[in-house]
């Protein structure tokens, strides 16, 4: 197969791609200056953990067929500089995914929110129907050992199309690289303010994404999102355009039932955004030859992607839900989903300001109204977070004004947050924890144990 070295192997997709390439016969090495879980354990399991942390120019030589460069590496990375001096082939991981999938039907799922869930739904349905595909996922999915799978024999590859930058030496969005045969856009809401300085600049990346679809390809899009609808209507690419929206549904005993030609189908996920995601996934599966009857029979057992409105404790009295929400649109959707489905519960919402955008003074006002549906709203930020600007950083007053809620609780260290949460009585309570981080390393397991002992 060949010799490949990963610079910054510890990334969520990078380490999974390294494992997948090793599984199909590549000789894989890698380096990184930091390794976190679950990447660390998985690299150890597959004998791919670097012998030592840090960068070593001895890793780079003419025996390598190519380099895969992660976004975490800097432009002055010594391994990168040596690889450039030796004129080795250097790929970002999306460039490499395209290179090895040129002869496959590439299905790219894009959007500011929902892309992980939709990709996971599609893979769940295909797996249930014994349809084997290659895939590149952004989160762990039950039943799939790795988040990346590459093969020679599969006809399709399902790719979660991230709009963030490809690599330090290639500042174009990842999803522009794949040249999709079939693409989906779930929604557009300004994100990554450190790269895309305005909503228009951000939205333009999705217009360009449509232009990368091969002529005669297909675009599936969410007609409920006004920004997506406008972009699609103004695009004159030679592609077939298929819209999707919301299925007919009802809520009975805290469970969603969707109405289909096969009758009422109970779901294990909840929320209007997940219902819309299901419609998008159904359209994609239909294009792949899956009949609606088989789709609905399969989607009924889908329990959700990791940390996407994931119920991690439920004793019929109290619920603990973990969610990845980190942008205003995702926050609003998650809170609304919980409020609609569990409207007889006392809803406590804890949101961590964790990303660069969420901690930015020019962006934080985008959160106005996002926690209005909570009975008890809590905003957490870790004052030790290195993303905080020590000179011009957010504070309690700025956060309070941005969210605009009188009963908002603001906590800035994980010790106080944990003690505050365990000081409450849990009686018919739904505790929703939302963050792309870890609440300053607060123990979710200990919190879950406390809630379980309340009854």
N, C-alpha and C positions, 0 to 999 in steps of 0.2 A: 504493500500500500504506500508506504512512505514514512519519513521522519518529520514530526511536527513539534514545535515548541510553543507553548502558551505563555505569553507575557501578561501577567495578572490573571492567573488561573483560578483564583478564588471567587470570581463573580458568579452570580446565580446561574446564568446561562453558560458562561465560560467553562465552569467545572463540569457541568452536565454534558456539554459538547465534547470536552476532553474524554470523559468516560465513554461516550457513545463511539468516538473515533477509535479508542483503544479496543472496544468490543468488536469492531469490524476489521481489526487487523493493523491499524496504524501504530507506529512506535511513538508514544506520546511522552513528552516531558513538560514541566511547567515551573513557573516561579511566581512569587508574590511577596509583598512585605507585610501583609496582614491576612490572616485566615480566620473566618468566623464559622459558627455552625449555621446550617447543616453542611456547608461545603467541606469543612475540615474533616468531619467523620466520613463523609462519602469519598473524599480523596484518599483517606487512609485505607478504607475498605477496598478500593480499587488499585491500591499501591501506586498512587499518583501524587501523594503529598511530597512537596519539595523537601529535600534533605535539610535545608535550613531556610529561614525567612530572609528576604532581601533579594537584591539583584546581583547576578554574577555573570560577567561577560564571557566566562568560560562555557556558559550554556549555549553560546551562539557560535556556530561554525558552519563550514561549507557542507557538512554532512546533512544538514537540515534541508528538507525539500521546501518548507515554507514556515512562516511565523503566523500565529493568530494573536492579534493585539487587542487587549481589553481596554475599556474606557478609563479604568482606574489608573493606568500607567500615565506618566507625565511625558511631555515632549523631550525632556532631558534624561529620560530613563537610559541608563548605560547599556542595557541589553538592546533596546530599540536603536540607539545610536550605532552600535556595532553591526546590527542587522542591516541598517541602512548603508554603512560603509562597505559591507560585504555584498551589497546589492541583492540580498535575499528577497524572495517574494513575501510580502507582508499583507495580510488580510485582516480586516475587521471581521467579527464573527458573522454579521449579515452578508458581507461580501462572500465569505466562504460558503455560507448556506446556499446562496444563489449559485455559486460555482458548481456545487455538487448536486444541485437539483434542477439543472438546466433541461434535463430530459423528463422531468416530472410535471404534473399539473400542480402549480403552486397556488395554494389558497391562503390568503393573508387577511387576518382579522385585525382591523385597526379601530382606533377611537380613544378619546380621552378617558373613558370609563367603560367597563363592561367587556373589554377584549379578553381578559383572562377567563372570565366566566363563560363567555360564548365559546371560546376555544375549548374549554374544558367540557362544556355541554356537547359539542360536536364529537369530541374524542370519546366521551362516555357512550354516546349513541352508536358510534361506529364500532366500538369495542363490543357492545352488546349484540351487534349484528354481525360479528366476526369479519369485519372489514379492516384489514391491516393497512395502516398508513404511516409515513414518517411524520414527525412533528417537532415543533420547537415551542415549548410552553414557558410562561412566566411564573408559574406557581406549581407546587406539587399537587397531583391529582390522585385520589384513591384508585388503586388498581394499576397504576403506572409506576414502575420502579424509578425511572429517570424522567427528567423534564425535557430531554432531547433524545430523539431516536432517529438514526440515519441507517438506511439500507440501500442495497442495489435493486431489490426486486419490487418495492412498492411503487404504485402508479402515482399516488397523491402524497403531497406534504402539506400539513396544516401548520401555519406559522403565526404566532402572536406578533403582530406588527407594531413594535414600539416606535414612537415618534422621536425619542431622544437621540442624541448624537451617536454616530457609529464608532468613532475611535479618536484618540488625540490628534491623529494626522488626517482624519476625515470627518469634518464637522457637518456632514449631511445626515438627515434623519435615517434611522435604521430601515424604516419601512419603505423608503424610496429605493432600496437596493434590490428588492425581491422580484420586481417586474411580474406582478401577480397575473395569473390566468383568471382567477376568481378572487374578488376582494370584498370586504365588508367594512363599513364605517358605522359604528354604534352611536357615536355622539361626539360633540366637540365642545370643550370648555377649557378656557385658557389655563395652561399649566406650564411648568418649567420656566418661570419668569427669568431665571438666570441665563437662559439661552434665547428665549423668544420674548422680546421686550414689550410686546403689545398683543392684544387679542387678534388683531389683523395679521400680524406676522405669524402667529401661531396657526391661525386658520388657513393661511396660505400653504402651510406644509401639507394639509389634507387635499387642497386643490392639486398640488404637485403630485401627491400620492395617486390620485385618480389618473393623472396623465402618465404615470408609470405602468398602468395596466396595459397589457399587450392588446393590440388592435383585435377586435372581435371577442375580447374577454367580457367578463360579467362583473358589475358592481351591485352589491346588495347594500341598501342603506336604510337608516332609521328615519322614516318620514315624520316622526313625532318631534325630532330635533330640528328647530327652525334654521340653525346655522348649517347643519348638514344638508337640509333640503335646499337652501339657497345656493350652496356651493355646487350641488349636483345639478340643479336647474341651469346654472350658468356655465356648466362645463360642456364642451362640444367634442369630447373624446369619442372615438369610434368604439364604444362599448355598450353592451346591453345593460340597462338600469332597472333593477327590481327593488321596489320599496317593501318595507315591513313596518308593522305598528304594534298594536296590543291585542292579544286574544280576548275573547269573552271569558269572564271568570267570576267566581264568587268565593267568599270566605265563610267557612263553616267550622266552628270549634277550633279556631286558630289555625286552620289549614286551608290552603288555596286549592280550589278545584277549577280546572279549565274545561270549558265546553268544547267538545270536538264531535266530528261525525261518528266517532266510536263511543260517544257518551261522555260523562264527566270523568276527567282524569285527575286523581289527587297528586299533588306535588310535595316534595320534601324541602323545597326552597320557597322563599316568600319575597314579596315586594314587587311593585309595579315595574321597576327596572329589570328585575329578573324575569318577569313575564315577557317584557319586550325582548330581553336577551334570548329567551326560548324561541320567540318568533324568528329572530335573526338566525339562530342555529338551525331551525327547521328549514328555512329557505336554502341555507348552504347544504344541508344534508340531502334535500330534494335534488339539488344540482348534481349531487354525487350518486344519485340513484336510490336513495332511501325513501320508501313509501311513507306517507304520513302515519298510517296505522303502526308501522314498526317504530317510527320516531316517537310517537306518544307512549307506546308501551315501554320504550327504553328510558325516556326522560323522566318517567314517574319515579324511577329509583335513583335519580341524580341528587346527591346530598350537598353539592356545592364545592367550589374550589377552596383551597386552604385559606382561612382568614377572610373569606368573602361572606359576610353575614353567617358565620359558622357558629352554630349552637354548640357550645362546649359543656353546658350543664343545663339540665331541665328536669325538675322533679314534679312538674305539673303545678307547682306553686310559684317557684322562682326560676328565672332563666338567666344564664350568663352567655352573652354573645360576643364573639371576637370578629372585628371587621378591619379591613385594610384601608378604609376611607382616609384620604389625605388631602383632597382638594375640596373646594366649596361645593361643587356639584355632586361629588361622591358622598359628602357628608349629608347634604340635604336628602339625597335619595335613600341612604341607609336609615336615617332617622325616620323619614316618612314611611318606609317599609315596616319598621318595627311598630310605629304608632298605629298604622292601619291594621296590622295583623294581630297585635297583642294590645288592643285598645282598652282592655279591662285591667291591665297591669299598671303599676306605678313605674314609670320609665325614667331611669337614671342614665344619662349619656355622659361618657367621659371621652373627651377628644384631646389628643396630643398634637400640639404644634411641633412638628418634627422636621419637615422638609425645608429646603432653602426658601421656597416660595412662601410657605406659611409663616415663616419668621421674618419676612421682608416687610418693612414699613409701607412700601408702595403697593403691597398686595393684600395685606391683612384685612383691609376693609371689605374685601370680596366675601368675607365670612358673615356679613350682616344677615341676620335672619335664619342662619343655617341650623341653629339649635332651638328655635322657637317652639318646636313640638315636644320638647322634653319637659317632664315634670321637675326634674332636677338636673340642670346642665352644669357640667364641670369642664373647664379647660385646663389642661396640664401642659407645662413646658419645663424642660429640664434646664435649670440655669447653668448647668455644666456643659450643655450642648455646644460643641465647637462651631456650629453654624451661626451661633449668635454673634452679632457684631458688638464687640466690647465697648465701642464708642457710641454707636447709634442703634442700640438694640431696643426690642420691644420691652414693655413693662406691664404691670397689672392694669394701669390706667388705660394704656393704649389698647390692650386686649378687651377690656370692658367696653370701651367706646366702639370698638370694631364689631363685636358681636351684638351689642345693643340690647342686652337682656338684664333686667333688674336683679333677678335672683341668681345670676351667674357666679359660680365659685371658681376661683383661679388659684391653682396650686403649682409651685415651682420646684418641688423635689419629690422623689418617688417615696421616700419614707413617710412624709406627711400624707401623700395621696393614699398609700396603703392603709395607714391608720385611720384616715377619714372614712374610707370605704368599709372597713371592718367595724367601725363604730356604729354603723346603721343597723336598724332592724330590717330584716328581709322577710316581708310578708306580701305575697302576690306582687313581686318586684321583678322587673326586667332590667338587668344591668348590661348596657351596651358599651363596649370598649372599642374605640376607633383610633387606629394609628398605623402608619407604615413603619413605626419604630417599636420600641419595647417598653414604653413608659418608664424610661430611666432604669431599666432592669428590674422593675417591680415583678414579684412572683405571681403570675396568674394562677398557678397551681395552688398556692397557699390561699389566695382569694377564693378560689373555687371550693376548697376544703372548708373555709369559714362559712360560706353560704350554705353548703350541704349540711353543716352541723346546726344551722339555725332552725331546722325542723325536726 
